[in-house]
Amino acid sequence: MTRMTRRMPQPAELRPLLRFRPLTLERRAARLAAAADMWDLRNIARRRTPKSAFDYADGGAGAELTVRRTREAFDSTELLPRILHSTAAADLTTTIAGGSSALPFGIAPTGFTRFMHAEGEDAGAAAAAAAGIPFCLSTMGTRSLEEIARCGDTATVRNPHGPGRRWFQLYLWKDRERSADLVRRAEANGFDTLLVTVDTPVAGQRFRDVRNGMTIPPQLTLRTVLDASYRPEWWFNFLTTDPLHFASLSNTSTDLSTLINSMFDPTLSLQDLEWLRSIWPGKLLVKGVLTAEDTRRSLEAGADGLVVSNHGGRQLDRAPVSLKALAEVRQEAGPNVEVLLDSGVMSGADIVSALALGADFVLIGRAYLYGLMAGGQQGVARAIALLEEETRVAMMLLGTATIAELQTSGQVRVPWLPHKTGVRPEGIAAHAR
């Protein structure tokens, strides 16, 4: 047996080991700083948010098969590093929808956002503007177009990357004139891109919401009172800030599916998309495309670009996984049409995988809401920072210095494309950049 020679430690040797972190009264900042990835933020969010609000953001439709399959698809991607490629830094800047973005991802439209945290869309817009990435406001948002414009302008003053981008997501209502009014207001308030969501003719069946008895605004019951007893900060914020309402919809209290089905129009057609194209002067993206046929029809109706999306698995359960549908959409659209991806993105590796498989840009929804629920604007900023650093590290380990290089490198392998590592024609960069 090897014998160790022991001695008494010297004070000079112990001193560097006894450096304790200073105590701080900023408990929110300390919690967020301890989060190593998006799953840590999700755990914080679940602890600090009432069950009905957390489940609304976290859950999906039906048995949530699409939600699980989406995660499995991202987890099955294999990234192929190139060694000794002299990549000293990774440039994450890109262009999308006619403008610049400091990062290859932006914040997706989410409804009922102040229900998740009282800072709501204000936090998302401010954090996005500070990071130099697009923020997309939902038709079902709890802040108005005008309020988000003011919030973004204020945050832009502190933004080293240039002005933040404002996008607006539109559901077509049964009342076409109200839809037209929203479009006019978006243009007047500096929103440069319109996302038209086409996968919500009726509300999906979200069983978590049914089981939680979720309504907007939330109703006080014995269950919600008990839930509030160990989440006092959420309820204090909820009760001491302006009432939760939908800036573009009625504030009548009802269950979600009844509200959606009373407002939205299942008779939406290509003619409606053509009508929108005729009244909207900016970039128009169709959100909810998963097949080659719908890609072709959307582009023929005047779309500038497409968002490959299954609505985060929140509409039709067993719908195609966005990441798997991306190759089909990209092949039909061609290399010069902008194709974005959302649904299920939780890490920088997910973002890199989507970009390498044919996406020009990525939108984050749940990941943004986990940060919001975990810590308001600070939490959203932390979520953005985590994704930025993970994306940067992944690109450097792959040996790719720019987004355009990543998109043409063929450095991702997936089981559903066994003979391909990418879908862009060799040598063609995104939108001919």
Residue, then its C-alpha position, 0 to 999 in steps of 0.5 A: m500500500t502506498r504511504m502518504t506523508r502528512r504535514m500540518p497545512q500552512p495558513a498561507e495555503l488555507r487562505p485562498l481556500l476560505r474565500f466565501r461568496p459575499l451574502t446578497l440581499e438580491r435573492r432574485a439575481a442570486r437565484l438566476a445566476a445559479a441557473a446553469d441552463m434552461w432546465d434550471l430556469r424551468n425548475i425555478a419557474r415551477r416553484r415560483t408560479p401558480k400551477s395553472a399559470f405554469d401548466y399553461a406555459d409548460g403544457g401541450a395539447g391532448a396527451e402531449l405526444t407532439v411536445r415529447r416527440t419534439r424534445e426527442a427530435f432535438d435530443s437525437t441530433e448529432l453535431l459533427p465537430r471539425i478540429l484544428h479549424s482556427t476558430a478564435a471567435a463566433d459571430l452570432t449576428t445575422t439578418i432576418a426579415g429585412g433587418s439585423s439581429a445580434l443573435p440568431f434567435g428572437i422571442a416568439p409571440t405568446g398569449f396571456t403573458r402577464f398571467m405567467h408573471a406581472e412584468g409580462e410583455d414589458a419584460g420580454a420587449a425590454a430584454a429583447a431590445a437590450a439584447g438587439i433581437p426581435f420581440c414578437l407581440s401576440t394578438m392575445g398579448t396583455r400589453s398593447l402595440e403602443e405600450i410595447a413600442r414605448c417599452g422597446d424604445t426605452a430599452t433601446v437607449r441602453n442597447p449596444h447592438g442597435p435598435g431592437r426589432r418589433w414584430f406583431q403576430l396576427y390571428l385573423w378574427k371574425d371581425r375583419e375590420r378589427s384585424a385591419d385596425l391592428v395591422r394599421r396600428a402595428e405599422a404606425n408603431g414601428f412594427d416591421t414584420l407581421l407573423v400570420t398564425v394559420d394553425t389556430p382555426v379553433a383552440g387545441q384541447r389542452f387538458r392541463d388547463v381543463r383540469n386546472g379550471m383555468t380562466i382569464p383572469p384567474q378565479l379565486t377558489l379554495r384550490t387557488v388560495l392554497d396554491a397562493s399560500y406558498r407563492p406569495e410573490w406572484w399573488f402580491n404582484f398580481l393583486t397590486t398591478d393593473p388588472l390582467h386583460f387582453a389589450s386587443l380582446s375582450n376582458t370578459s372572464t371565460d375559459l380559454s377554449t370558449l374565448i378563442n373559439s368565439m374570436f377566431d375564424p375557422t373559415l380562414s383561407l388563402q384569400d384572407l392571406e392575400w388580403l393581408r398582403s395587400i394592406w401590410p407594407g412590411k415583411l409578412l411571414v406565415k407561421g404554422v407551415l409544416t408541409a411542402e404543399d402549404t409552403r407552396r400555397s403560402l408563397e403563392a399568396g404573397a408570403d415573404g417567409l415561413v415559420v415552421s411551427n407546430h405551435g409548440g405542440r399546443q394545437l393538434d397533438r400528433a402533428p409533425v415535429s417542426l425540426k423534422a418538417l424543416a427539410e421538406v419546407r426548405q426544399e420546397a421553398g428553395p435556398n433564398v426564401e427565409v425559413l424560421l423555426d419554432s417549437g421546443v427550443m431549449s438550448g444553444a445546441d437546439i438552435v445550432s441544430a435548427l440552423a444547420l438543418g436549414a433554418d435561417f432564424v429561430l424563435i423561442g417561446r417556452a424558454y422565454l416564459y420560463g425565464l419570465m416566470a423565474g425572474g421577470q425581466q432579469g429572468v428573460a435576460r438570463a434566458i437570452a444570455l444562457l442561449e447566447e453562450e450555449t450557441r457561441v460555445a457550440m459553434m466554436l466547438l464545431g469550428t464555425a465562425t459565422i451563422a452563414e458558415l454554420q448553415t452550409s457546413g453540413q455538420v449535423r446528422v439526424p436519424w430521419l435524414p440518414h444520408k444527409t447532414g444538411v439540406r442547403p445546396e453546397g456553397i449557397a449561404a442563407h438568402a444568398r448572403 
